[in-house]
Amino acid sequence: MNKRGFLLLDALLNVFIVSIIVSLCLYVYEAINYAESGFNDYLINENDSYEQIFNSLSECEACFIDESD
C-alpha cells in the first residue's frame, strides 16, 4: 500500500464526515431560528391582545375615599 498520501477511501470518508457535520449545524441553526421567530410572533400577538384590552377599557372615574374609618 502507498503510505505517501490520502487514499480515495480516506478522502471520501472525510467528505462524508464533513457533510454530516455541516448538515447537523444547519439543522440546529434552523431549529434555533424557528424557535426565535415563533417567540417573536407570540410576543407580537400578545402585545396586540393587550393593546385591544387596554383600548376597550372605559375612562377611569375618580374614587372617593371615606377617611372617617
LINKAZI-V946234 format. One record per residue. N is the residue number from 1. RES is the residue in one letter. SS is DSSP state (alpha for helix, beta for strand, coil for the rest). BURIAL is I if it has 24 or more other C-alpha atoms within 12 Angstrom, else O. Layout:
N | RES | SS | BURIAL
N | RES | SS | BURIAL
This chain:
1 | M | coil | O
2 | N | coil | O
3 | K | coil | O
4 | R | coil | O
5 | G | coil | O
6 | F | coil | O
7 | L | coil | O
8 | L | alpha | O
9 | L | alpha | O
10 | D | alpha | O
11 | A | alpha | O
12 | L | alpha | O
13 | L | alpha | O
14 | N | alpha | O
15 | V | alpha | O
16 | F | alpha | O
17 | I | alpha | O
18 | V | alpha | O
19 | S | alpha | O
20 | I | alpha | O
21 | I | alpha | O
22 | V | alpha | O
23 | S | alpha | O
24 | L | alpha | O
25 | C | alpha | O
26 | L | alpha | O
27 | Y | alpha | O
28 | V | alpha | O
29 | Y | alpha | O
30 | E | alpha | O
31 | A | alpha | O
32 | I | alpha | O
33 | N | alpha | O
34 | Y | alpha | O
35 | A | alpha | O
36 | E | alpha | O
37 | S | alpha | O
38 | G | alpha | O
39 | F | alpha | O
40 | N | alpha | O
41 | D | alpha | O
42 | Y | alpha | O
43 | L | alpha | O
44 | I | alpha | O
45 | N | alpha | O
46 | E | alpha | O
47 | N | alpha | O
48 | D | alpha | O
49 | S | alpha | O
50 | Y | alpha | O
51 | E | alpha | O
52 | Q | alpha | O
53 | I | alpha | O
54 | F | alpha | O
55 | N | alpha | O
56 | S | alpha | O
57 | L | coil | O
58 | S | coil | O
59 | E | coil | O
60 | C | coil | O
61 | E | coil | O
62 | A | coil | O
63 | C | coil | O
64 | F | coil | O
65 | I | coil | O
66 | D | coil | O
67 | E | coil | O
68 | S | coil | O
69 | D | coil | O
